[in-house]
Amino acid sequence: MGKIYTALGLMSGTSMDGVDASIIKSDGNREYSIKMDRYFEYGDELRQKLINIRAKVLVADDLKAYSDEIKSLEREITLFHANAVNEILETSKIEVDFLGFHGQTIFHDPKKKITKQLGDGNMLSQLTKKLVVYDFRQNDLENDGQGAPLAPIYHNLLAKTFKEKGKIKLPIIILNIGGIANITSINENYKMTSMDIGPGNCLIDKWIISNSDKNFDNNGDIARSGKIDKFVLKQAIDNFFYNDSSKKKSLDTNDFDISFAKSLSLEDGAATITELTSDIISKKLSDKDIYVCGGGRKNKFLIDSIQNKIKNKISKIDNLGIDGSYIESQAFGYLAIRSYLGLPISFPETTGCKKPCTGGVTAKNY
């Protein structure tokens, strides 16, 4: 067993609702333990600013066109993270070696090898007096990878642990439903493959935000009360599977839009968009036990809809004794340790990179 490091992982996903924070202890290999999970919600004003900038930045040139706005928002996001970190360090009294700082993605284009996560690693290091590992995706892009998904190596570690404890039988699929849905398939020899498979919460959330005073469809109750428009649904499914999005290994929320549902009521639109999401996800799930994590696992209507379309059983990963809301923040703590040790964080089977490669930039500014 190598030296055990303590890392605080910080993750804000494409739902743009707040920051998940987890403290994890690990040797960057087989040993790990989770010490703390916490959630820090963005205020309405900050969330709206993030939604607005993501809607503006549709191509790489927009990063330059809106550079002043981006720089200002990056500072605000970094301050938000710094306040969260300092509160955690003060209240938990856990000595942390470094921070795994994902930042907030506003643009991702693997073809052009450009990805932009709002978050200033040097500023965060200065404000927290901690070593910061950030910019996790760029090195993978430089090695011809898609820059995502990066959590699979942590999913693999979880699978080994659960298997050794007799909690699961391999093979399994870990289905993460955040803004985007992705899967990690792990076989009996712990060989993993991974990919983004379609929209997760992004279309449902966008519809609810655009047509009501809510930010998401709690439990899928709004969708459950509506009626699926089968004509609109069929067109949307056909459009997805005939355009480039269905062929991409890595997806961005800008790969999808909700305009196809514009003629529908709030409830019918939610039902139809949830059914579209469920249809796309279910087509990529093979005949293995599925453990679901991420915010989308709380949408019971969506999970029931996926379950109705497949034979194999879907279970919440929480049933294995881990909080399914914090898998990605734990993962970025683990990735920070691996990055610090120069170990690979992405692989040909996960992101499509040429060879296993490490990633992340280290900042020490205190």
BELVEN-V852709 format. One record per run of one state. SS is the DSSP state (H for helix, E for strand, C for the rest). FROM is the first residue (numbers start at 1). LEN is the number of residues. If there is no record, write none. Layout:
# BELVEN-V852709
SS;FROM;LEN  SS;FROM;LEN
This chain:
# BELVEN-V852709
C;1;4  E;5;8  C;13;5  E;18;9  C;27;5  E;32;10  C;42;2  H;44;13  C;57;4  H;61;5  C;66;1  H;67;26  C;93;5  E;98;12  H;110;3  C;113;1  E;114;5  C;119;2  H;121;8  C;129;2  E;131;4  C;135;3  H;138;5  C;143;9  H;152;13  C;165;7  E;172;6  C;178;2  E;180;7  C;187;5  E;192;8  C;200;2  H;202;10  C;212;6  H;218;7  C;225;5  H;230;13  C;243;1  H;244;4  C;248;5  H;253;3  C;256;3  H;259;3  C;262;4  H;266;17  C;283;6  E;289;5  C;294;1  H;295;4  C;299;1  H;300;10  C;310;4  E;314;3  H;317;4  C;321;6  H;327;14  C;341;5  E;346;1  C;347;10  E;357;1  C;358;3  E;361;3  C;364;3
